[in-house]
Amino acid sequence: MKSLGYSFVGALVCLCAAGSYAGTVQKFQANGVSATATLCNNDCFGGEALITLLQSQGGGQNLYYVYFDVYGSDSQGNLTDINATGQIPASMVSGNGQSNLVLNLDTNAAGLDVQYCVIDQNFNHTCTPYAGGVMNVTWQKTGQYTNSNTGINTMTFTNFTVKSNFNSTTSSATAQGTIFGTQYSPGGDLTQLGTGHNGGIEIDKP
């Protein structure tokens, strides 16, 4: 793990312990595509991106939800995080969702509330609106392993928390792409592609 990665892990652990989230901003059923990606800029020295894309289909609906964090650092050495959560148009997702998947996300066209957060050495964070932009990410299944998850999971990020209670079957994958004009390459074993089955997702913000 590179130096920026250590900062990210430390920040996430502290925020998980200290975060308090009271308002639900999204609540949906995960049923369909389930994709996660860990991406690196400049071998993770230049930044790291975490992206999750989930499908909610059934009852004549075909919806997609995304949440992401794009980590970097500012001139003072503070950790920065560009993040957003929300529903996006199905037209921004293509591929079969099993062996390949493409996300062509325009955060402005999708109406996402993108935030730019600065996290200081004491793990205090300040967030302001961010202009957003275009994110193009491609997943490709590698088949090195498969993973089945069942049960309740909670993950807390800089300014939102995700509570999930669903079953998923995923396979290892590789992902790469361009995020807000910067090229990102495959970044780790957390990149997966597969299917989620009939479960609840809740995303909360302060």
N, C-alpha and C positions, 0 to 999 in steps of 0.2 A: 504494500500500500504506500502511495506517495504521500508527501508532506501535506498536501491539501486534503487528501483523504482522511488523514489523522484528525485534522481540524473538523471535518464534517462529522466523523464518528463521535468525537467528543461533544460537539454541539447537539447532535441528535440524542445522545444518552441523557444529557442534562435537561434538554427540553422535554424528553419523555417523562422525566421525574417531576418536572416543575410545571408543566403545561396545565392550564385550566380552560376548558372549552365548554361554552354554555349554549351556543346557538347552532341548530342543524341547518345547513345550507343545501345539502342534497341528500335524498334518501331514495333508493331504487333497488330493484331486484336484479342481481347478476345472473344472466342466463344467456350464454353464447360465448363469444370470443373473450379470452382473458390473456392479456399480454403485458409483460413488464420488461423494462430495458434499463440497463446501466451503461452509460456512455461516457467516454473520456475525451477531453480536448488536450492535446499535447501530452499524451501519456499520463493524464490526470494531474499534471502540474498546472495546466491552464484552466482546469475546471472539470466538474463531473455533473452529469445529468441523470436524474431518476424519473422514469416515465411509466405510468400505468394506464392502460386502455381497457375498458370493460364494456361489454355489450349487454343490453337488456332487451330481449326480444320475447314476444308472446302477446296474445290478444290482439293481433294485428299491428303491433308496434315493433319498430326496429330502431332502438335508441343506442347511442354511444356516450360514454362518460370518460373523461380524462382527468387525471391529476398529475402534476409534474413539479419538480424542483430542479433548477439549474444553478449549481453552486460555482462560486468563483471567489475572488478576493478583491478588496479595494486598495487604494494607495497607502492606507494606514495599516494594512495587514489584517483587517477585519474580514471575517467570512461573509460573503454575500449570497443571497438566494432569490432568484426570480421564480415565482411560483404562481400556480392557478389551479382551480378545480372547476368542473362544470360539464354540462351536457354540450355535445358538439353535433353538427349535422352528419348524418350517415354518409353523405356524399364525400366527406373528407377522409373516409376509410375505404380501402380496397384490398384485394387479395382474398384467398380462401379461408384465412384465419387458422388453418391447421399447419400447413407447411410454409406459408408466407403471409405477410401482412404489410400494408403500407399505410402510414398516417401522414396525410397532407393537411396540416392544421394551420389555419390562419386565425390567430386568437382574436383579432378584431372582428372579422366576419362572423366568428362563432359567438361573439359577445361575451367572452370570458373576462373576468375581473383579474387582471394580472398585477401582481404586487412585487416590488423590489424591496427586500429586507436586508438590513445590515445587522450582523450579530457581533457584539464586541467580545473582548477577552473574558468578561464576566458572564457571558451567555445571555445578556440582555439584547433584545432585538427591537428595531424600529422599522416599520414598513410604510412605503409610500406607493402610490399608483405608478405603474410602468406601462410604456407605450405598447409593449407586446410586439407581435410580428408573426413570421412564418416559421413553422417547424415541420421538416420533412424527415421521417424516420422509417426505415425499412427493416423488418424482421425476417429472418430465414431460419427455419428449424434445422438443428444439427443432429438431433437424435442420440446424443451421447448419454442422456439419462431421461427418465420420466419421473414426475413428481405428483403425488396425490395429497391434497390437503383437505382436512375436514375440521370444522369447529370455529371458535371465536378467536379473532385476532384484532389487536389494536396497535396502530402505528401513529406516533405523533411527530409531525414535521414542524417547521418554524412557526407557522401561524395557522395550521389546521391539523385535525386529527381524523384518521380513517378507522372506522369500526366495521369489521366484516364478519359475517357468519354464513359461510357458504362452502360448498364442495367445489374443488377444482382439480382437473387433471391436465398437467402441462408437461411439455418437453423442453429440453435445453434448446437454446436458440442463440443466434448472433444478431446484433443490430448495429446500424450505423446511420448517419444522416447529418443534416444541417439544421442547426437551431439558432434562430435569430441571426443568420448570416455567418455563423461559425461552424466549421466542420468538426464532427465528433465521430470517433471510432469505437469499436467494441471495447467494453470496459470491465467485464467480469462475469462471474457465474450466476448472477441474479437475473440474467436475461432469459425469459421463458415465454413460450407461446403455447396456447391450448384452449381449454374450454372451462367455463364456470357453470355451475348447476344450481339453479333455484335457491338463491340465498340473498340475504339482505346486506346492503352496503349503506352506511351512514357517514357523512362527512360533516364535521362540526368546525365552527370558527368561534373566536371569542365574541 
